[in-house]
Amino acid sequence: MVIKILGSGCSRCKTLEANIRKACEELALNPEIIDERDMSRIVSYNVMGLPALVVDEKVLSSGKVLSVPEAKDILSKLR
């Protein structure tokens, strides 16, 4: 599993990444987590808001900082 956090590196992006890491830890997942800040790559995902969550090249959330429970809910459905 490859998880990408799309964003500029702002506090919202960092919070989303921290919440995703915590959710993965609680679910015993060991994904590759990539902090994607390259705007030309971010634009290719056609997201309308940042930060965005991409798992295995599929956009699962954009424009929202997911809480740990929300992230766990999304990630547990991908197992």
mmCIF file of the N, C-alpha and C atoms, coordinates in Angstrom:
data_MODEL
# 
_entry.id   MODEL 
# 
loop_
_atom_site.group_PDB 
_atom_site.id 
_atom_site.type_symbol 
_atom_site.label_atom_id 
_atom_site.label_alt_id 
_atom_site.label_comp_id 
_atom_site.label_asym_id 
_atom_site.label_entity_id 
_atom_site.label_seq_id 
_atom_site.pdbx_PDB_ins_code 
_atom_site.Cartn_x 
_atom_site.Cartn_y 
_atom_site.Cartn_z 
_atom_site.occupancy 
_atom_site.B_iso_or_equiv 
_atom_site.pdbx_formal_charge 
_atom_site.auth_seq_id 
_atom_site.auth_comp_id 
_atom_site.auth_asym_id 
_atom_site.auth_atom_id 
_atom_site.pdbx_PDB_model_num 
ATOM 1   N N  . MET A 1 1  ? 0.849   -1.177 0.000   1.00 0.00 ? 1  MET A N  1 
ATOM 2   C CA . MET A 1 1  ? 0.000   0.000  0.000   1.00 0.00 ? 1  MET A CA 1 
ATOM 3   C C  . MET A 1 1  ? 0.893   1.238  0.000   1.00 0.00 ? 1  MET A C  1 
ATOM 4   N N  . VAL A 1 2  ? 0.563   2.173  -0.882  1.00 0.00 ? 2  VAL A N  1 
ATOM 5   C CA . VAL A 1 2  ? 1.280   3.443  -0.954  1.00 0.00 ? 2  VAL A CA 1 
ATOM 6   C C  . VAL A 1 2  ? 0.281   4.554  -0.660  1.00 0.00 ? 2  VAL A C  1 
ATOM 7   N N  . ILE A 1 3  ? 0.586   5.338  0.359   1.00 0.00 ? 3  ILE A N  1 
ATOM 8   C CA . ILE A 1 3  ? -0.261  6.455  0.752   1.00 0.00 ? 3  ILE A CA 1 
ATOM 9   C C  . ILE A 1 3  ? 0.479   7.743  0.455   1.00 0.00 ? 3  ILE A C  1 
ATOM 10  N N  . LYS A 1 4  ? -0.215  8.662  -0.223  1.00 0.00 ? 4  LYS A N  1 
ATOM 11  C CA . LYS A 1 4  ? 0.355   9.977  -0.502  1.00 0.00 ? 4  LYS A CA 1 
ATOM 12  C C  . LYS A 1 4  ? -0.493  11.038 0.177   1.00 0.00 ? 4  LYS A C  1 
ATOM 13  N N  . ILE A 1 5  ? 0.189   11.964 0.830   1.00 0.00 ? 5  ILE A N  1 
ATOM 14  C CA . ILE A 1 5  ? -0.448  13.140 1.391   1.00 0.00 ? 5  ILE A CA 1 
ATOM 15  C C  . ILE A 1 5  ? -0.092  14.281 0.444   1.00 0.00 ? 5  ILE A C  1 
ATOM 16  N N  . LEU A 1 6  ? -1.085  14.803 -0.255  1.00 0.00 ? 6  LEU A N  1 
ATOM 17  C CA . LEU A 1 6  ? -0.853  15.888 -1.192  1.00 0.00 ? 6  LEU A CA 1 
ATOM 18  C C  . LEU A 1 6  ? -1.046  17.212 -0.473  1.00 0.00 ? 6  LEU A C  1 
ATOM 19  N N  . GLY A 1 7  ? -0.060  18.095 -0.604  1.00 0.00 ? 7  GLY A N  1 
ATOM 20  C CA . GLY A 1 7  ? -0.194  19.402 0.026   1.00 0.00 ? 7  GLY A CA 1 
ATOM 21  C C  . GLY A 1 7  ? 1.080   20.199 -0.039  1.00 0.00 ? 7  GLY A C  1 
ATOM 22  N N  . SER A 1 8  ? 1.024   21.378 0.528   1.00 0.00 ? 8  SER A N  1 
ATOM 23  C CA . SER A 1 8  ? 2.147   22.310 0.469   1.00 0.00 ? 8  SER A CA 1 
ATOM 24  C C  . SER A 1 8  ? 3.105   22.173 1.640   1.00 0.00 ? 8  SER A C  1 
ATOM 25  N N  . GLY A 1 9  ? 2.751   21.346 2.605   1.00 0.00 ? 9  GLY A N  1 
ATOM 26  C CA . GLY A 1 9  ? 3.583   21.219 3.799   1.00 0.00 ? 9  GLY A CA 1 
ATOM 27  C C  . GLY A 1 9  ? 3.098   22.107 4.933   1.00 0.00 ? 9  GLY A C  1 
ATOM 28  N N  . CYS A 1 10 ? 1.885   22.648 4.795   1.00 0.00 ? 10 CYS A N  1 
ATOM 29  C CA . CYS A 1 10 ? 1.307   23.514 5.822   1.00 0.00 ? 10 CYS A CA 1 
ATOM 30  C C  . CYS A 1 10 ? 0.929   22.688 7.063   1.00 0.00 ? 10 CYS A C  1 
ATOM 31  N N  . SER A 1 11 ? 0.454   23.379 8.072   1.00 0.00 ? 11 SER A N  1 
ATOM 32  C CA . SER A 1 11 ? 0.100   22.683 9.318   1.00 0.00 ? 11 SER A CA 1 
ATOM 33  C C  . SER A 1 11 ? -1.046  21.692 9.111   1.00 0.00 ? 11 SER A C  1 
ATOM 34  N N  . ARG A 1 12 ? -2.001  22.016 8.226   1.00 0.00 ? 12 ARG A N  1 
ATOM 35  C CA . ARG A 1 12 ? -3.108  21.084 7.948   1.00 0.00 ? 12 ARG A CA 1 
ATOM 36  C C  . ARG A 1 12 ? -2.578  19.806 7.304   1.00 0.00 ? 12 ARG A C  1 
ATOM 37  N N  . CYS A 1 13 ? -1.630  19.939 6.399   1.00 0.00 ? 13 CYS A N  1 
ATOM 38  C CA . CYS A 1 13 ? -1.037  18.773 5.726   1.00 0.00 ? 13 CYS A CA 1 
ATOM 39  C C  . CYS A 1 13 ? -0.274  17.910 6.724   1.00 0.00 ? 13 CYS A C  1 
ATOM 40  N N  . LYS A 1 14 ? 0.467   18.567 7.602   1.00 0.00 ? 14 LYS A N  1 
ATOM 41  C CA . LYS A 1 14 ? 1.241   17.838 8.605   1.00 0.00 ? 14 LYS A CA 1 
ATOM 42  C C  . LYS A 1 14 ? 0.324   17.123 9.592   1.00 0.00 ? 14 LYS A C  1 
ATOM 43  N N  . THR A 1 15 ? -0.801  17.762 9.934   1.00 0.00 ? 15 THR A N  1 
ATOM 44  C CA . THR A 1 15 ? -1.758  17.120 10.836  1.00 0.00 ? 15 THR A CA 1 
ATOM 45  C C  . THR A 1 15 ? -2.390  15.907 10.173  1.00 0.00 ? 15 THR A C  1 
ATOM 46  N N  . LEU A 1 16 ? -2.754  16.042 8.904   1.00 0.00 ? 16 LEU A N  1 
ATOM 47  C CA . LEU A 1 16 ? -3.315  14.893 8.188   1.00 0.00 ? 16 LEU A CA 1 
ATOM 48  C C  . LEU A 1 16 ? -2.311  13.749 8.157   1.00 0.00 ? 16 LEU A C  1 
ATOM 49  N N  . GLU A 1 17 ? -1.055  14.056 7.848   1.00 0.00 ? 17 GLU A N  1 
ATOM 50  C CA . GLU A 1 17 ? -0.040  13.004 7.804   1.00 0.00 ? 17 GLU A CA 1 
ATOM 51  C C  . GLU A 1 17 ? 0.115   12.324 9.166   1.00 0.00 ? 17 GLU A C  1 
ATOM 52  N N  . ALA A 1 18 ? 0.147   13.108 10.230  1.00 0.00 ? 18 ALA A N  1 
ATOM 53  C CA . ALA A 1 18 ? 0.266   12.536 11.575  1.00 0.00 ? 18 ALA A CA 1 
ATOM 54  C C  . ALA A 1 18 ? -0.929  11.641 11.893  1.00 0.00 ? 18 ALA A C  1 
ATOM 55  N N  . ASN A 1 19 ? -2.130  12.075 11.518  1.00 0.00 ? 19 ASN A N  1 
ATOM 56  C CA . ASN A 1 19 ? -3.339  11.278 11.777  1.00 0.00 ? 19 ASN A CA 1 
ATOM 57  C C  . ASN A 1 19 ? -3.342  9.991  10.952  1.00 0.00 ? 19 ASN A C  1 
ATOM 58  N N  . ILE A 1 20 ? -2.861  10.063 9.727   1.00 0.00 ? 20 ILE A N  1 
ATOM 59  C CA . ILE A 1 20 ? -2.763  8.863  8.883   1.00 0.00 ? 20 ILE A CA 1 
ATOM 60  C C  . ILE A 1 20 ? -1.752  7.885  9.479   1.00 0.00 ? 20 ILE A C  1 
ATOM 61  N N  . ARG A 1 21 ? -0.616  8.399  9.910   1.00 0.00 ? 21 ARG A N  1 
ATOM 62  C CA . ARG A 1 21 ? 0.402   7.521  10.522  1.00 0.00 ? 21 ARG A CA 1 
ATOM 63  C C  . ARG A 1 21 ? -0.151  6.843  11.778  1.00 0.00 ? 21 ARG A C  1 
ATOM 64  N N  . LYS A 1 22 ? -0.874  7.591  12.608  1.00 0.00 ? 22 LYS A N  1 
ATOM 65  C CA . LYS A 1 22 ? -1.459  7.027  13.831  1.00 0.00 ? 22 LYS A CA 1 
ATOM 66  C C  . LYS A 1 22 ? -2.501  5.966  13.483  1.00 0.00 ? 22 LYS A C  1 
ATOM 67  N N  . ALA A 1 23 ? -3.340  6.244  12.484  1.00 0.00 ? 23 ALA A N  1 
ATOM 68  C CA . ALA A 1 23 ? -4.356  5.278  12.056  1.00 0.00 ? 23 ALA A CA 1 
ATOM 69  C C  . ALA A 1 23 ? -3.699  3.999  11.549  1.00 0.00 ? 23 ALA A C  1 
ATOM 70  N N  . CYS A 1 24 ? -2.642  4.141  10.770  1.00 0.00 ? 24 CYS A N  1 
ATOM 71  C CA . CYS A 1 24 ? -1.926  2.964  10.246  1.00 0.00 ? 24 CYS A CA 1 
ATOM 72  C C  . CYS A 1 24 ? -1.323  2.149  11.388  1.00 0.00 ? 24 CYS A C  1 
ATOM 73  N N  . GLU A 1 25 ? -0.763  2.850  12.367  1.00 0.00 ? 25 GLU A N  1 
ATOM 74  C CA . GLU A 1 25 ? -0.184  2.163  13.527  1.00 0.00 ? 25 GLU A CA 1 
ATOM 75  C C  . GLU A 1 25 ? -1.257  1.380  14.275  1.00 0.00 ? 25 GLU A C  1 
ATOM 76  N N  . GLU A 1 26 ? -2.407  2.010  14.495  1.00 0.00 ? 26 GLU A N  1 
ATOM 77  C CA . GLU A 1 26 ? -3.490  1.345  15.230  1.00 0.00 ? 26 GLU A CA 1 
ATOM 78  C C  . GLU A 1 26 ? -4.093  0.180  14.451  1.00 0.00 ? 26 GLU A C  1 
ATOM 79  N N  . LEU A 1 27 ? -4.019  0.241  13.126  1.00 0.00 ? 27 LEU A N  1 
ATOM 80  C CA . LEU A 1 27 ? -4.548  -0.845 12.287  1.00 0.00 ? 27 LEU A CA 1 
ATOM 81  C C  . LEU A 1 27 ? -3.477  -1.874 11.927  1.00 0.00 ? 27 LEU A C  1 
ATOM 82  N N  . ALA A 1 28 ? -2.271  -1.676 12.439  1.00 0.00 ? 28 ALA A N  1 
ATOM 83  C CA . ALA A 1 28 ? -1.131  -2.564 12.152  1.00 0.00 ? 28 ALA A CA 1 
ATOM 84  C C  . ALA A 1 28 ? -0.834  -2.623 10.653  1.00 0.00 ? 28 ALA A C  1 
ATOM 85  N N  . LEU A 1 29 ? -0.948  -1.470 9.988   1.00 0.00 ? 29 LEU A N  1 
ATOM 86  C CA . LEU A 1 29 ? -0.590  -1.371 8.570   1.00 0.00 ? 29 LEU A CA 1 
ATOM 87  C C  . LEU A 1 29 ? 0.818   -0.799 8.471   1.00 0.00 ? 29 LEU A C  1 
ATOM 88  N N  . ASN A 1 30 ? 1.530   -1.198 7.447   1.00 0.00 ? 30 ASN A N  1 
ATOM 89  C CA . ASN A 1 30 ? 2.878   -0.687 7.254   1.00 0.00 ? 30 ASN A CA 1 
ATOM 90  C C  . ASN A 1 30 ? 3.029   -0.180 5.814   1.00 0.00 ? 30 ASN A C  1 
ATOM 91  N N  . PRO A 1 31 ? 2.302   0.891  5.481   1.00 0.00 ? 31 PRO A N  1 
ATOM 92  C CA . PRO A 1 31 ? 2.354   1.391  4.108   1.00 0.00 ? 31 PRO A CA 1 
ATOM 93  C C  . PRO A 1 31 ? 3.577   2.270  3.880   1.00 0.00 ? 31 PRO A C  1 
ATOM 94  N N  . GLU A 1 32 ? 3.873   2.513  2.625   1.00 0.00 ? 32 GLU A N  1 
ATOM 95  C CA . GLU A 1 32 ? 4.843   3.540  2.280   1.00 0.00 ? 32 GLU A CA 1 
ATOM 96  C C  . GLU A 1 32 ? 4.054   4.846  2.291   1.00 0.00 ? 32 GLU A C  1 
ATOM 97  N N  . ILE A 1 33 ? 4.513   5.841  3.051   1.00 0.00 ? 33 ILE A N  1 
ATOM 98  C CA . ILE A 1 33 ? 3.819   7.125  3.130   1.00 0.00 ? 33 ILE A CA 1 
ATOM 99  C C  . ILE A 1 33 ? 4.685   8.187  2.475   1.00 0.00 ? 33 ILE A C  1 
ATOM 100 N N  . ILE A 1 34 ? 4.117   8.873  1.497   1.00 0.00 ? 34 ILE A N  1 
ATOM 101 C CA . ILE A 1 34 ? 4.840   9.881  0.726   1.00 0.00 ? 34 ILE A CA 1 
ATOM 102 C C  . ILE A 1 34 ? 4.188   11.238 0.950   1.00 0.00 ? 34 ILE A C  1 
ATOM 103 N N  . ASP A 1 35 ? 5.010   12.217 1.284   1.00 0.00 ? 35 ASP A N  1 
ATOM 104 C CA . ASP A 1 35 ? 4.562   13.592 1.444   1.00 0.00 ? 35 ASP A CA 1 
ATOM 105 C C  . ASP A 1 35 ? 4.799   14.285 0.100   1.00 0.00 ? 35 ASP A C  1 
ATOM 106 N N  . GLU A 1 36 ? 3.748   14.395 -0.700  1.00 0.00 ? 36 GLU A N  1 
ATOM 107 C CA . GLU A 1 36 ? 3.882   14.943 -2.066  1.00 0.00 ? 36 GLU A CA 1 
ATOM 108 C C  . GLU A 1 36 ? 3.625   16.443 -2.060  1.00 0.00 ? 36 GLU A C  1 
ATOM 109 N N  . ARG A 1 37 ? 4.669   17.221 -2.358  1.00 0.00 ? 37 ARG A N  1 
ATOM 110 C CA . ARG A 1 37 ? 4.555   18.677 -2.374  1.00 0.00 ? 37 ARG A CA 1 
ATOM 111 C C  . ARG A 1 37 ? 4.749   19.269 -3.762  1.00 0.00 ? 37 ARG A C  1 
ATOM 112 N N  . ASP A 1 38 ? 5.078   18.454 -4.734  1.00 0.00 ? 38 ASP A N  1 
ATOM 113 C CA . ASP A 1 38 ? 5.303   18.941 -6.096  1.00 0.00 ? 38 ASP A CA 1 
ATOM 114 C C  . ASP A 1 38 ? 3.958   19.296 -6.719  1.00 0.00 ? 38 ASP A C  1 
ATOM 115 N N  . MET A 1 39 ? 3.736   20.590 -6.954  1.00 0.00 ? 39 MET A N  1 
ATOM 116 C CA . MET A 1 39 ? 2.428   21.046 -7.432  1.00 0.00 ? 39 MET A CA 1 
ATOM 117 C C  . MET A 1 39 ? 2.056   20.477 -8.799  1.00 0.00 ? 39 MET A C  1 
ATOM 118 N N  . SER A 1 40 ? 3.023   20.230 -9.663  1.00 0.00 ? 40 SER A N  1 
ATOM 119 C CA . SER A 1 40 ? 2.679   19.655 -10.968 1.00 0.00 ? 40 SER A CA 1 
ATOM 120 C C  . SER A 1 40 ? 2.146   18.235 -10.812 1.00 0.00 ? 40 SER A C  1 
ATOM 121 N N  . ARG A 1 41 ? 2.666   17.492 -9.847  1.00 0.00 ? 41 ARG A N  1 
ATOM 122 C CA . ARG A 1 41 ? 2.147   16.152 -9.573  1.00 0.00 ? 41 ARG A CA 1 
ATOM 123 C C  . ARG A 1 41 ? 0.791   16.224 -8.871  1.00 0.00 ? 41 ARG A C  1 
ATOM 124 N N  . ILE A 1 42 ? 0.650   17.167 -7.943  1.00 0.00 ? 42 ILE A N  1 
ATOM 125 C CA . ILE A 1 42 ? -0.614  17.323 -7.221  1.00 0.00 ? 42 ILE A CA 1 
ATOM 126 C C  . ILE A 1 42 ? -1.740  17.655 -8.192  1.00 0.00 ? 42 ILE A C  1 
ATOM 127 N N  . VAL A 1 43 ? -1.475  18.553 -9.135  1.00 0.00 ? 43 VAL A N  1 
ATOM 128 C CA . VAL A 1 43 ? -2.482  18.951 -10.116 1.00 0.00 ? 43 VAL A CA 1 
ATOM 129 C C  . VAL A 1 43 ? -2.955  17.749 -10.933 1.00 0.00 ? 43 VAL A C  1 
ATOM 130 N N  . SER A 1 44 ? -2.077  16.795 -11.178 1.00 0.00 ? 44 SER A N  1 
ATOM 131 C CA . SER A 1 44 ? -2.442  15.623 -11.986 1.00 0.00 ? 44 SER A CA 1 
ATOM 132 C C  . SER A 1 44 ? -3.525  14.762 -11.328 1.00 0.00 ? 44 SER A C  1 
ATOM 133 N N  . TYR A 1 45 ? -3.735  14.935 -10.025 1.00 0.00 ? 45 TYR A N  1 
ATOM 134 C CA . TYR A 1 45 ? -4.768  14.170 -9.315  1.00 0.00 ? 45 TYR A CA 1 
ATOM 135 C C  . TYR A 1 45 ? -6.141  14.843 -9.386  1.00 0.00 ? 45 TYR A C  1 
ATOM 136 N N  . ASN A 1 46 ? -6.213  16.037 -9.956  1.00 0.00 ? 46 ASN A N  1 
ATOM 137 C CA . ASN A 1 46 ? -7.473  16.773 -10.111 1.00 0.00 ? 46 ASN A CA 1 
ATOM 138 C C  . ASN A 1 46 ? -8.214  16.980 -8.790  1.00 0.00 ? 46 ASN A C  1 
ATOM 139 N N  . VAL A 1 47 ? -7.492  17.260 -7.729  1.00 0.00 ? 47 VAL A N  1 
ATOM 140 C CA . VAL A 1 47 ? -8.138  17.540 -6.448  1.00 0.00 ? 47 VAL A CA 1 
ATOM 141 C C  . VAL A 1 47 ? -8.482  19.027 -6.383  1.00 0.00 ? 47 VAL A C  1 
ATOM 142 N N  . MET A 1 48 ? -9.594  19.323 -5.754  1.00 0.00 ? 48 MET A N  1 
ATOM 143 C CA . MET A 1 48 ? -10.051 20.708 -5.666  1.00 0.00 ? 48 MET A CA 1 
ATOM 144 C C  . MET A 1 48 ? -9.612  21.391 -4.370  1.00 0.00 ? 48 MET A C  1 
ATOM 145 N N  . GLY A 1 49 ? -9.183  20.606 -3.398  1.00 0.00 ? 49 GLY A N  1 
ATOM 146 C CA . GLY A 1 49 ? -8.749  21.183 -2.127  1.00 0.00 ? 49 GLY A CA 1 
ATOM 147 C C  . GLY A 1 49 ? -7.622  20.390 -1.524  1.00 0.00 ? 49 GLY A C  1 
ATOM 148 N N  . LEU A 1 50 ? -6.804  21.076 -0.743  1.00 0.00 ? 50 LEU A N  1 
ATOM 149 C CA . LEU A 1 50 ? -5.689  20.424 -0.060  1.00 0.00 ? 50 LEU A CA 1 
ATOM 150 C C  . LEU A 1 50 ? -5.899  20.573 1.440   1.00 0.00 ? 50 LEU A C  1 
ATOM 151 N N  . PRO A 1 51 ? -5.396  19.661 2.219   1.00 0.00 ? 51 PRO A N  1 
ATOM 152 C CA . PRO A 1 51 ? -4.637  18.476 1.829   1.00 0.00 ? 51 PRO A CA 1 
ATOM 153 C C  . PRO A 1 51 ? -5.538  17.408 1.229   1.00 0.00 ? 51 PRO A C  1 
ATOM 154 N N  . ALA A 1 52 ? -4.892  16.469 0.563   1.00 0.00 ? 52 ALA A N  1 
ATOM 155 C CA . ALA A 1 52 ? -5.626  15.354 -0.034  1.00 0.00 ? 52 ALA A CA 1 
ATOM 156 C C  . ALA A 1 52 ? -4.939  14.048 0.333   1.00 0.00 ? 52 ALA A C  1 
ATOM 157 N N  . LEU A 1 53 ? -5.736  13.001 0.403   1.00 0.00 ? 53 LEU A N  1 
ATOM 158 C CA . LEU A 1 53 ? -5.253  11.661 0.716   1.00 0.00 ? 53 LEU A CA 1 
ATOM 159 C C  . LEU A 1 53 ? -5.415  10.784 -0.519  1.00 0.00 ? 53 LEU A C  1 
ATOM 160 N N  . VAL A 1 54 ? -4.315  10.187 -0.941  1.00 0.00 ? 54 VAL A N  1 
ATOM 161 C CA . VAL A 1 54 ? -4.319  9.278  -2.091  1.00 0.00 ? 54 VAL A CA 1 
ATOM 162 C C  . VAL A 1 54 ? -3.766  7.939  -1.620  1.00 0.00 ? 54 VAL A C  1 
ATOM 163 N N  . VAL A 1 55 ? -4.511  6.875  -1.882  1.00 0.00 ? 55 VAL A N  1 
ATOM 164 C CA . VAL A 1 55 ? -4.057  5.530  -1.525  1.00 0.00 ? 55 VAL A CA 1 
ATOM 165 C C  . VAL A 1 55 ? -4.028  4.698  -2.797  1.00 0.00 ? 55 VAL A C  1 
ATOM 166 N N  . ASP A 1 56 ? -2.853  4.164  -3.097  1.00 0.00 ? 56 ASP A N  1 
ATOM 167 C CA . ASP A 1 56 ? -2.658  3.360  -4.306  1.00 0.00 ? 56 ASP A CA 1 
ATOM 168 C C  . ASP A 1 56 ? -3.226  4.073  -5.543  1.00 0.00 ? 56 ASP A C  1 
ATOM 169 N N  . GLU A 1 57 ? -2.877  5.356  -5.641  1.00 0.00 ? 57 GLU A N  1 
ATOM 170 C CA . GLU A 1 57 ? -3.225  6.226  -6.777  1.00 0.00 ? 57 GLU A CA 1 
ATOM 171 C C  . GLU A 1 57 ? -4.703  6.570  -6.890  1.00 0.00 ? 57 GLU A C  1 
ATOM 172 N N  . LYS A 1 58 ? -5.483  6.334  -5.834  1.00 0.00 ? 58 LYS A N  1 
ATOM 173 C CA . LYS A 1 58 ? -6.897  6.695  -5.832  1.00 0.00 ? 58 LYS A CA 1 
ATOM 174 C C  . LYS A 1 58 ? -7.124  7.782  -4.781  1.00 0.00 ? 58 LYS A C  1 
ATOM 175 N N  . VAL A 1 59 ? -7.707  8.908  -5.190  1.00 0.00 ? 59 VAL A N  1 
ATOM 176 C CA . VAL A 1 59 ? -7.997  10.002 -4.264  1.00 0.00 ? 59 VAL A CA 1 
ATOM 177 C C  . VAL A 1 59 ? -9.167  9.584  -3.378  1.00 0.00 ? 59 VAL A C  1 
ATOM 178 N N  . LEU A 1 60 ? -8.932  9.570  -2.069  1.00 0.00 ? 60 LEU A N  1 
ATOM 179 C CA . LEU A 1 60 ? -9.969  9.155  -1.126  1.00 0.00 ? 60 LEU A CA 1 
ATOM 180 C C  . LEU A 1 60 ? -10.504 10.304 -0.287  1.00 0.00 ? 60 LEU A C  1 
ATOM 181 N N  . SER A 1 61 ? -9.779  11.419 -0.248  1.00 0.00 ? 61 SER A N  1 
ATOM 182 C CA . SER A 1 61 ? -10.224 12.580 0.509   1.00 0.00 ? 61 SER A CA 1 
ATOM 183 C C  . SER A 1 61 ? -9.486  13.803 -0.005  1.00 0.00 ? 61 SER A C  1 
ATOM 184 N N  . SER A 1 62 ? -10.185 14.934 -0.051  1.00 0.00 ? 62 SER A N  1 
ATOM 185 C CA . SER A 1 62 ? -9.496  16.177 -0.412  1.00 0.00 ? 62 SER A CA 1 
ATOM 186 C C  . SER A 1 62 ? -10.149 17.349 0.294   1.00 0.00 ? 62 SER A C  1 
ATOM 187 N N  . GLY A 1 63 ? -9.315  18.326 0.628   1.00 0.00 ? 63 GLY A N  1 
ATOM 188 C CA . GLY A 1 63 ? -9.796  19.534 1.270   1.00 0.00 ? 63 GLY A CA 1 
ATOM 189 C C  . GLY A 1 63 ? -10.187 19.380 2.722   1.00 0.00 ? 63 GLY A C  1 
ATOM 190 N N  . LYS A 1 64 ? -9.772  18.279 3.346   1.00 0.00 ? 64 LYS A N  1 
ATOM 191 C CA . LYS A 1 64 ? -10.177 18.002 4.728   1.00 0.00 ? 64 LYS A CA 1 
ATOM 192 C C  . LYS A 1 64 ? -9.045  17.345 5.491   1.00 0.00 ? 64 LYS A C  1 
ATOM 193 N N  . VAL A 1 65 ? -8.915  17.718 6.752   1.00 0.00 ? 65 VAL A N  1 
ATOM 194 C CA . VAL A 1 65 ? -7.973  17.035 7.636   1.00 0.00 ? 65 VAL A CA 1 
ATOM 195 C C  . VAL A 1 65 ? -8.762  15.938 8.338   1.00 0.00 ? 65 VAL A C  1 
ATOM 196 N N  . LEU A 1 66 ? -8.526  14.712 7.928   1.00 0.00 ? 66 LEU A N  1 
ATOM 197 C CA . LEU A 1 66 ? -9.225  13.581 8.535   1.00 0.00 ? 66 LEU A CA 1 
ATOM 198 C C  . LEU A 1 66 ? -8.752  13.373 9.965   1.00 0.00 ? 66 LEU A C  1 
ATOM 199 N N  . SER A 1 67 ? -9.679  13.055 10.847  1.00 0.00 ? 67 SER A N  1 
ATOM 200 C CA . SER A 1 67 ? -9.315  12.681 12.208  1.00 0.00 ? 67 SER A CA 1 
ATOM 201 C C  . SER A 1 67 ? -8.754  11.254 12.168  1.00 0.00 ? 67 SER A C  1 
ATOM 202 N N  . VAL A 1 68 ? -8.169  10.820 13.256  1.00 0.00 ? 68 VAL A N  1 
ATOM 203 C CA . VAL A 1 68 ? -7.661  9.441  13.317  1.00 0.00 ? 68 VAL A CA 1 
ATOM 204 C C  . VAL A 1 68 ? -8.800  8.437  13.112  1.00 0.00 ? 68 VAL A C  1 
ATOM 205 N N  . PRO A 1 69 ? -9.950  8.587  13.775  1.00 0.00 ? 69 PRO A N  1 
ATOM 206 C CA . PRO A 1 69 ? -11.046 7.634  13.531  1.00 0.00 ? 69 PRO A CA 1 
ATOM 207 C C  . PRO A 1 69 ? -11.537 7.647  12.077  1.00 0.00 ? 69 PRO A C  1 
ATOM 208 N N  . GLU A 1 70 ? -11.623 8.831  11.466  1.00 0.00 ? 70 GLU A N  1 
ATOM 209 C CA . GLU A 1 70 ? -12.036 8.903  10.059  1.00 0.00 ? 70 GLU A CA 1 
ATOM 210 C C  . GLU A 1 70 ? -11.024 8.201  9.161   1.00 0.00 ? 70 GLU A C  1 
ATOM 211 N N  . ALA A 1 71 ? -9.741  8.421  9.433   1.00 0.00 ? 71 ALA A N  1 
ATOM 212 C CA . ALA A 1 71 ? -8.683  7.777  8.644   1.00 0.00 ? 71 ALA A CA 1 
ATOM 213 C C  . ALA A 1 71 ? -8.728  6.266  8.826   1.00 0.00 ? 71 ALA A C  1 
ATOM 214 N N  . LYS A 1 72 ? -8.939  5.812  10.050  1.00 0.00 ? 72 LYS A N  1 
ATOM 215 C CA . LYS A 1 72 ? -9.037  4.375  10.301  1.00 0.00 ? 72 LYS A CA 1 
ATOM 216 C C  . LYS A 1 72 ? -10.206 3.767  9.548   1.00 0.00 ? 72 LYS A C  1 
ATOM 217 N N  . ASP A 1 73 ? -11.317 4.465  9.526   1.00 0.00 ? 73 ASP A N  1 
ATOM 218 C CA . ASP A 1 73 ? -12.491 3.971  8.821   1.00 0.00 ? 73 ASP A CA 1 
ATOM 219 C C  . ASP A 1 73 ? -12.185 3.795  7.341   1.00 0.00 ? 73 ASP A C  1 
ATOM 220 N N  . ILE A 1 74 ? -11.567 4.780  6.738   1.00 0.00 ? 74 ILE A N  1 
ATOM 221 C CA . ILE A 1 74 ? -11.221 4.701  5.307   1.00 0.00 ? 74 ILE A CA 1 
ATOM 222 C C  . ILE A 1 74 ? -10.208 3.587  5.044   1.00 0.00 ? 74 ILE A C  1 
ATOM 223 N N  . LEU A 1 75 ? -9.156  3.557  5.842   1.00 0.00 ? 75 LEU A N  1 
ATOM 224 C CA . LEU A 1 75 ? -8.078  2.582  5.604   1.00 0.00 ? 75 LEU A CA 1 
ATOM 225 C C  . LEU A 1 75 ? -8.513  1.154  5.902   1.00 0.00 ? 75 LEU A C  1 
ATOM 226 N N  . SER A 1 76 ? -9.374  0.966  6.884   1.00 0.00 ? 76 SER A N  1 
ATOM 227 C CA . SER A 1 76 ? -9.797  -0.399 7.216   1.00 0.00 ? 76 SER A CA 1 
ATOM 228 C C  . SER A 1 76 ? -10.627 -1.019 6.087   1.00 0.00 ? 76 SER A C  1 
ATOM 229 N N  . LYS A 1 77 ? -11.277 -0.197 5.299   1.00 0.00 ? 77 LYS A N  1 
ATOM 230 C CA . LYS A 1 77 ? -12.065 -0.696 4.168   1.00 0.00 ? 77 LYS A CA 1 
ATOM 231 C C  . LYS A 1 77 ? -11.186 -1.141 2.997   1.00 0.00 ? 77 LYS A C  1 
ATOM 232 N N  . LEU A 1 78 ? -9.908  -0.791 3.043   1.00 0.00 ? 78 LEU A N  1 
ATOM 233 C CA . LEU A 1 78 ? -8.985  -1.122 1.946   1.00 0.00 ? 78 LEU A CA 1 
ATOM 234 C C  . LEU A 1 78 ? -8.225  -2.407 2.191   1.00 0.00 ? 78 LEU A C  1 
ATOM 235 N N  . ARG A 1 79 ? -8.370  -2.977 3.336   1.00 0.00 ? 79 ARG A N  1 
ATOM 236 C CA . ARG A 1 79 ? -7.610  -4.179 3.685   1.00 0.00 ? 79 ARG A CA 1 
ATOM 237 C C  . ARG A 1 79 ? -8.009  -5.354 2.850   1.00 0.00 ? 79 ARG A C  1 
# 
